[in-house]
Amino acid sequence: MVETIFSSIKRTLGSAVRARSWQLEFREMVLKCAVYNLRRTVRYP
């Protein structure tokens, strides 16, 4: 199930992480997950 979510996030938001440091990479991944969850909430109430 996790693989499906990762695949969906990569398809909709892109697979590249552009940050250089691990703290910023983590922040970018958390934000991508938050945006994905918001989009799902709006699309499927």
KOLVO-85336 format. One record per residue: x, y, z of N, C-alpha, C in turn. Coordinates in Angstrom, 3 decimals. Each point is the difference from the previous one (the first is absolute). Example, Ala and Ser with C-alpha at 12.3 -4.5 7.8 and 13.67 -1.06 7.14 Angstrom:
[[13.190; -5.690; 7.800]; [-0.890; 1.190; 0.000]; [0.900; 1.200; 0.000]]
[[-0.350; 1.050; -0.720]; [0.820; 1.190; 0.060]; [-0.770; 1.090; 0.730]]
//
This chain:
[[0.819; -1.181; 0.000]; [-0.819; 1.181; 0.000]; [0.873; 1.259; 0.000]]
[[1.095; -0.040; 0.718]; [0.899; 1.147; 0.050]; [0.595; 0.267; -1.377]]
[[0.336; -1.061; -0.720]; [0.565; 0.162; -1.338]; [-0.974; 0.725; -0.922]]
[[-1.281; -0.257; 0.146]; [-1.017; 0.656; -0.813]; [-0.033; 1.498; 0.289]]
[[0.090; 0.361; 1.261]; [-0.019; 1.415; 0.373]; [1.257; 0.695; -0.509]]
[[1.164; -0.625; 0.162]; [1.237; 0.593; -0.512]; [-0.079; 0.211; -1.504]]
[[-0.528; -0.978; -0.706]; [-0.137; 0.107; -1.444]; [-0.930; 1.138; -0.382]]
[[-1.088; 0.130; 0.711]; [-0.959; 1.062; -0.284]; [0.608; 1.379; 0.259]]
[[0.738; 0.131; 1.088]; [0.658; 1.286; 0.299]; [1.009; 0.333; -1.090]]
[[0.770; -0.977; -0.441]; [0.984; 0.234; -1.051]; [-0.662; 0.409; -1.310]]
[[-1.128; -0.651; -0.330]; [-0.692; 0.344; -1.244]; [-0.570; 1.408; 0.027]]
[[-0.595; 0.396; 1.134]; [-0.686; 1.289; 0.054]; [0.921; 1.168; 0.321]]
[[1.012; -0.214; 0.835]; [0.836; 1.112; 0.462]; [1.446; -0.074; -0.475]]
[[0.355; -1.029; -0.726]; [1.370; -0.149; -0.482]; [0.838; -0.837; 0.948]]
[[1.016; -0.632; -0.542]; [0.791; -0.926; 0.804]; [1.290; 0.619; 0.519]]
[[0.385; 1.168; -0.493]; [1.270; 0.599; 0.393]; [-0.120; 0.762; 1.312]]
[[1.032; -0.132; 0.809]; [0.138; 0.811; 1.209]; [1.151; 0.958; -0.276]]
[[-0.269; 1.283; 0.004]; [0.978; 0.980; -0.434]; [0.889; 0.539; 1.115]]
[[-0.336; -0.265; 1.240]; [0.770; 0.520; 1.130]; [1.357; -0.695; 0.094]]
[[0.961; 0.685; 0.598]; [1.360; -0.547; 0.119]; [0.257; -0.624; 1.371]]
[[-0.408; 0.642; 1.057]; [0.265; -0.542; 1.335]; [-1.128; -0.945; 0.406]]
[[0.292; -0.914; 0.924]; [-1.003; -0.996; 0.370]; [-1.165; 0.633; 0.731]]
[[0.232; 1.110; 0.731]; [-1.108; 0.664; 0.688]; [-0.990; 0.581; -1.016]]
[[0.533; 0.620; -1.028]; [-0.873; 0.579; -1.021]; [-0.656; -1.077; -0.859]]
[[0.720; -1.106; -0.239]; [-0.610; -1.122; -0.717]; [-1.189; -0.539; 0.774]]
[[0.179; -0.168; 1.309]; [-1.084; -0.496; 0.844]; [-1.178; 0.961; -0.037]]
[[0.268; 1.301; 0.116]; [-1.062; 1.000; -0.033]; [-0.747; -0.046; -1.341]]
[[0.738; -0.147; -1.085]; [-0.625; -0.065; -1.318]; [-0.897; -1.231; -0.126]]
[[0.456; -1.138; 0.504]; [-0.809; -1.217; -0.071]; [-1.255; 0.121; 0.862]]
[[0.131; 0.613; 1.184]; [-1.165; 0.196; 0.871]; [-1.011; 0.919; -0.681]]
[[0.479; 1.061; -0.625]; [-0.904; 0.920; -0.696]; [-0.689; -0.671; -1.186]]
[[0.743; -0.847; -0.734]; [-0.630; -0.728; -1.108]; [-1.112; -0.907; 0.506]]
[[0.249; -0.671; 1.111]; [-1.037; -0.870; 0.579]; [-1.195; 0.815; 0.473]]
[[0.246; 1.169; 0.576]; [-1.098; 0.855; 0.463]; [-0.830; 0.486; -1.183]]
[[0.649; 0.410; -1.068]; [-0.720; 0.449; -1.196]; [-0.806; -1.147; -0.593]]
[[0.583; -1.189; -0.043]; [-0.710; -1.174; -0.515]; [-1.259; -0.266; 0.829]]
[[0.125; 0.056; 1.336]; [-1.152; -0.236; 0.867]; [-1.061; 1.072; -0.165]]
[[0.411; 1.255; -0.141]; [-0.967; 1.081; -0.227]; [-0.740; -0.185; -1.321]]
[[0.731; -0.370; -1.045]; [-0.640; -0.224; -1.304]; [-1.013; -1.131; 0.076]]
[[0.324; -1.070; 0.713]; [-0.937; -1.111; 0.149]; [-1.224; 0.411; 0.807]]
[[0.218; 0.824; 1.021]; [-1.116; 0.464; 0.825]; [-0.951; 0.857; -0.805]]
[[0.533; 0.862; -0.845]; [-0.836; 0.881; -0.812]; [-0.709; -0.791; -1.096]]
[[0.713; -0.930; -0.596]; [-0.564; -0.769; -1.112]; [-1.027; -1.021; 0.459]]
[[0.257; -0.652; 1.133]; [-0.884; -1.045; 0.507]; [-0.451; 0.341; 1.421]]
[[-0.978; 0.892; 0.138]; [-0.410; 0.422; 1.358]; [-0.685; -1.078; 0.809]]
//
